Amino acid sequence: MPLQSCCDKQYLRFQYGKKKNGQWYWHVRAKNSEIIAQGEGYKRRSGPIRVFNLMFGAGGRACLQEVI
């Protein structure tokens, strides 16, 4: 599934990034930019990406966006 443009407001945004404590976190933003779901810390970058694939890998309408 090709990733959709995060600029397109019809898609949810799955955002992930690394915090100062070295852990990787993720959250999902709704069309109105509110956070509607979030996850705990992961040791590796692959953790949040794996969650994205589980949540949206079957054709869900979301984009993947790394935030710093």
Contacts in CASP RR format, 6 or more apart in sequence:
PFRMAT RR
TARGET T0000
AUTHOR 0000-0000-0000
METHOD contacts of the structure
MODEL  1
MPLQSCCDKQYLRFQYGKKKNGQWYWHVRAKNSEIIAQGEGYKRRSGPIR
VFNLMFGAGGRACLQEVI
1 57 0 8 1.000
1 59 0 8 1.000
1 60 0 8 1.000
3 63 0 8 1.000
3 64 0 8 1.000
4 11 0 8 1.000
4 61 0 8 1.000
4 62 0 8 1.000
4 63 0 8 1.000
5 11 0 8 1.000
5 63 0 8 1.000
6 13 0 8 1.000
6 63 0 8 1.000
6 65 0 8 1.000
8 63 0 8 1.000
9 31 0 8 1.000
10 31 0 8 1.000
10 61 0 8 1.000
11 31 0 8 1.000
11 61 0 8 1.000
11 62 0 8 1.000
11 63 0 8 1.000
12 28 0 8 1.000
12 29 0 8 1.000
12 30 0 8 1.000
12 31 0 8 1.000
12 36 0 8 1.000
12 56 0 8 1.000
12 61 0 8 1.000
12 62 0 8 1.000
12 63 0 8 1.000
13 28 0 8 1.000
13 29 0 8 1.000
13 62 0 8 1.000
13 63 0 8 1.000
13 65 0 8 1.000
14 26 0 8 1.000
14 27 0 8 1.000
14 28 0 8 1.000
14 48 0 8 1.000
14 52 0 8 1.000
14 55 0 8 1.000
14 56 0 8 1.000
14 62 0 8 1.000
14 63 0 8 1.000
14 64 0 8 1.000
14 65 0 8 1.000
15 26 0 8 1.000
15 27 0 8 1.000
15 28 0 8 1.000
15 29 0 8 1.000
15 65 0 8 1.000
15 66 0 8 1.000
15 67 0 8 1.000
16 24 0 8 1.000
16 25 0 8 1.000
16 26 0 8 1.000
16 27 0 8 1.000
16 45 0 8 1.000
16 48 0 8 1.000
16 49 0 8 1.000
16 52 0 8 1.000
16 64 0 8 1.000
16 65 0 8 1.000
16 66 0 8 1.000
16 67 0 8 1.000
17 24 0 8 1.000
17 25 0 8 1.000
17 26 0 8 1.000
17 48 0 8 1.000
17 66 0 8 1.000
17 67 0 8 1.000
17 68 0 8 1.000
18 24 0 8 1.000
18 25 0 8 1.000
18 45 0 8 1.000
18 68 0 8 1.000
19 25 0 8 1.000
23 41 0 8 1.000
23 42 0 8 1.000
23 43 0 8 1.000
24 41 0 8 1.000
24 42 0 8 1.000
24 43 0 8 1.000
24 44 0 8 1.000
24 45 0 8 1.000
24 47 0 8 1.000
24 48 0 8 1.000
25 38 0 8 1.000
25 39 0 8 1.000
25 40 0 8 1.000
25 41 0 8 1.000
25 42 0 8 1.000
25 48 0 8 1.000
26 38 0 8 1.000
26 39 0 8 1.000
26 48 0 8 1.000
26 51 0 8 1.000
26 52 0 8 1.000
27 35 0 8 1.000
27 37 0 8 1.000
27 38 0 8 1.000
27 39 0 8 1.000
28 35 0 8 1.000
28 36 0 8 1.000
28 37 0 8 1.000
28 38 0 8 1.000
28 55 0 8 1.000
28 62 0 8 1.000
29 35 0 8 1.000
29 36 0 8 1.000
30 36 0 8 1.000
39 48 0 8 1.000
39 51 0 8 1.000
42 48 0 8 1.000
49 64 0 8 1.000
52 62 0 8 1.000
52 64 0 8 1.000
55 62 0 8 1.000
56 62 0 8 1.000
END
